[in-house]
Amino acid sequence: MKANSERTKHCLLCDHKTFNFTEGTKCGLTNQYPNFGHKCNSIKWGQNLQHEIKDINTEVFKTREKRNKVFIKLTFSILGGTALLIFSFKMAGLLYGVDHSIFNIHGASDLFRLPLIIFYLSTVVYGYGFPSFIRYLQEYNVNKKKKENLDQLLAIYNKEYTINIQPPKDKYEINYESDVKMF
């Protein structure tokens, strides 16, 4: 019998869980795949639950920390790209709206390519902010879904938690301090 993915979500939080790569997640008490209806009666809350809560909520916290930087980067790329785009159109209007006989000097043809170069540069500036914004949206949606799934699973067992996450004091440190209280 194969494991049901809905049931193994319960096992991921339980301290009785056993796992190997060939068989997957099994109950450590019965050495069987999870076999229960709505919820497991012999689930044991402990380190696995604490670890999962800390991991998921820390990822949500990190994603929220990135939000302001991402939106500032996106705003400046849109404003900068728009300014360069308007500048290239104004320059093209000035250059192409005048008598070309006054540009009979060497290198005048390069001057007429300048608005096109600035136009291409504006598209590059537009593209600077969007990849980080798209990556932020993807991370936000994935982490939000993980947190919702965890909260729904804990609601089945009438468990709630509070977590206090402290960002690292040194910007080169990667470990976030967190304190979980279950009730």
C-alpha positions as CSV (number, residue, x, y, z in Angstrom):
1,M,0.0,0.0,0.0
2,K,1.3,3.4,-0.9
3,A,1.3,6.4,1.4
4,N,-1.4,9.0,1.0
5,S,0.2,12.5,0.6
6,E,-2.5,14.1,2.8
7,R,-1.8,11.7,5.6
8,T,1.9,12.0,5.4
9,K,1.6,15.7,6.0
10,H,0.5,14.8,9.5
11,C,3.5,12.5,9.8
12,L,6.0,15.2,8.8
13,L,5.1,17.0,12.1
14,C,5.1,13.9,14.3
15,D,8.1,12.7,16.3
16,H,7.2,9.0,15.6
17,K,8.0,9.5,11.9
18,T,10.5,7.2,10.1
19,F,11.7,7.9,6.6
20,N,13.8,6.1,4.0
21,F,14.2,6.8,0.3
22,T,12.8,3.5,-0.9
23,E,9.6,3.3,1.1
24,G,9.0,6.9,2.0
25,T,7.4,8.1,5.3
26,K,6.1,5.6,7.7
27,C,4.8,5.6,11.3
28,G,7.6,4.6,13.7
29,L,5.1,3.0,16.1
30,T,3.4,0.6,13.6
31,N,6.1,0.5,10.9
32,Q,3.2,1.0,8.4
33,Y,2.1,3.7,6.1
34,P,-0.2,6.2,7.7
35,N,-3.7,4.7,8.0
36,F,-6.2,7.0,9.7
37,G,-9.3,9.0,8.9
38,H,-9.3,12.7,9.6
39,K,-6.5,12.9,12.1
40,C,-4.0,10.6,13.8
41,N,-4.7,9.7,17.5
42,S,-1.1,8.8,18.3
43,I,0.6,11.8,17.0
44,K,3.4,13.1,19.1
45,W,4.3,16.8,19.0
46,G,7.9,17.7,19.5
47,Q,11.1,18.7,17.6
48,N,9.7,17.9,14.1
49,L,6.8,20.3,14.6
50,Q,9.0,23.0,16.2
51,H,11.5,22.7,13.3
52,E,8.8,22.9,10.7
53,I,7.2,25.9,12.2
54,K,10.5,27.7,12.5
55,D,11.5,26.9,8.9
56,I,8.3,27.9,7.3
57,N,7.8,31.1,9.4
58,T,11.5,32.1,8.9
59,E,11.1,31.8,5.1
60,V,7.9,34.0,5.3
61,F,9.8,36.5,7.5
62,K,12.7,36.6,5.0
63,T,10.4,37.1,2.1
64,R,8.6,40.0,3.9
65,E,12.0,41.6,4.6
66,K,12.8,41.7,0.9
67,R,9.5,43.4,0.0
68,N,10.6,47.0,0.4
69,K,13.9,46.5,-1.4
70,V,12.1,44.8,-4.3
71,F,9.4,47.5,-4.7
72,I,12.0,50.3,-4.5
73,K,14.1,48.6,-7.2
74,L,11.0,48.1,-9.3
75,T,9.9,51.7,-8.9
76,F,13.3,53.1,-9.8
77,S,13.6,50.9,-12.8
78,I,10.2,52.0,-14.1
79,L,10.9,55.6,-13.4
80,G,14.4,55.5,-14.8
81,G,13.3,53.5,-17.9
82,T,10.4,56.0,-18.5
83,A,12.7,59.0,-18.1
84,L,15.2,57.5,-20.6
85,L,12.4,56.6,-23.0
86,I,11.0,60.2,-22.9
87,F,14.5,61.6,-23.2
88,S,15.2,59.4,-26.3
89,F,11.9,60.6,-28.0
90,K,12.7,64.2,-27.2
91,M,16.2,63.9,-28.5
92,A,15.0,62.2,-31.6
93,G,12.5,65.0,-32.2
94,L,15.2,67.6,-31.8
95,L,17.7,65.8,-34.0
96,Y,15.4,64.7,-36.8
97,G,13.4,67.9,-36.8
98,V,16.3,70.1,-37.8
99,D,18.0,70.8,-41.1
100,H,20.6,68.0,-41.7
101,S,22.9,70.2,-43.7
102,I,24.3,71.7,-40.6
103,F,25.6,68.2,-39.6
104,N,28.0,67.9,-42.5
105,I,30.8,67.2,-40.2
106,H,32.6,63.8,-39.7
107,G,30.7,61.5,-37.2
108,A,27.3,63.2,-37.7
109,S,25.7,59.8,-38.5
110,D,26.7,58.6,-35.0
111,L,24.8,61.5,-33.5
112,F,21.5,60.3,-35.1
113,R,21.9,56.8,-33.7
114,L,22.0,58.2,-30.1
115,P,18.2,58.3,-29.6
116,L,18.0,54.7,-30.7
117,I,20.8,53.7,-28.3
118,I,19.1,55.5,-25.4
119,F,15.8,53.8,-26.3
120,Y,17.5,50.4,-26.0
121,L,19.1,51.5,-22.8
122,S,15.7,52.4,-21.4
123,T,14.4,48.8,-22.1
124,V,17.4,47.4,-20.2
125,V,16.6,49.7,-17.3
126,Y,13.0,48.5,-17.4
127,G,14.2,44.9,-17.3
128,Y,16.4,45.5,-14.3
129,G,13.6,45.6,-11.7
130,F,11.2,43.0,-13.0
131,P,13.1,39.7,-12.5
132,S,13.6,40.4,-8.8
133,F,9.9,41.4,-8.5
134,I,8.7,38.2,-10.2
135,R,11.1,36.1,-8.0
136,Y,9.7,37.9,-4.9
137,L,6.1,37.1,-6.0
138,Q,6.9,33.5,-6.6
139,E,8.6,33.1,-3.2
140,Y,5.8,35.0,-1.5
141,N,3.1,32.7,-3.0
142,V,5.0,29.5,-2.2
143,N,5.8,30.5,1.4
144,K,2.2,31.8,1.9
145,K,0.8,28.5,0.7
146,K,3.2,26.5,3.0
147,K,2.2,28.6,6.0
148,E,-1.6,28.2,5.2
149,N,-1.1,24.4,4.9
150,L,0.7,24.2,8.2
151,D,-1.9,26.4,10.0
152,Q,-4.8,24.3,8.5
153,L,-3.1,21.1,9.6
154,L,-2.6,22.4,13.1
155,A,-6.2,23.6,13.2
156,I,-7.4,20.0,12.8
157,Y,-5.6,19.2,16.1
158,N,-6.7,22.4,17.7
159,K,-3.1,23.5,18.1
160,E,-2.0,27.1,17.8
161,Y,1.4,28.7,18.1
162,T,3.1,32.1,18.4
163,I,6.6,32.7,17.0
164,N,9.0,35.5,17.6
165,I,11.6,35.8,14.9
166,Q,14.7,38.0,15.4
167,P,16.8,38.9,12.3
168,P,20.6,38.4,12.6
169,K,22.4,41.3,14.3
170,D,25.3,41.1,11.8
171,K,24.4,41.5,8.2
172,Y,26.8,38.6,7.2
173,E,25.2,36.2,9.6
174,I,22.5,33.9,8.1
175,N,20.9,32.4,11.2
176,Y,17.6,33.8,12.4
177,E,16.7,33.4,16.0
178,S,13.2,32.2,16.7
179,D,11.2,31.2,19.7
180,V,8.0,29.1,19.3
181,K,5.4,28.8,21.9
182,M,2.7,26.1,21.4
183,F,-0.7,26.1,23.1
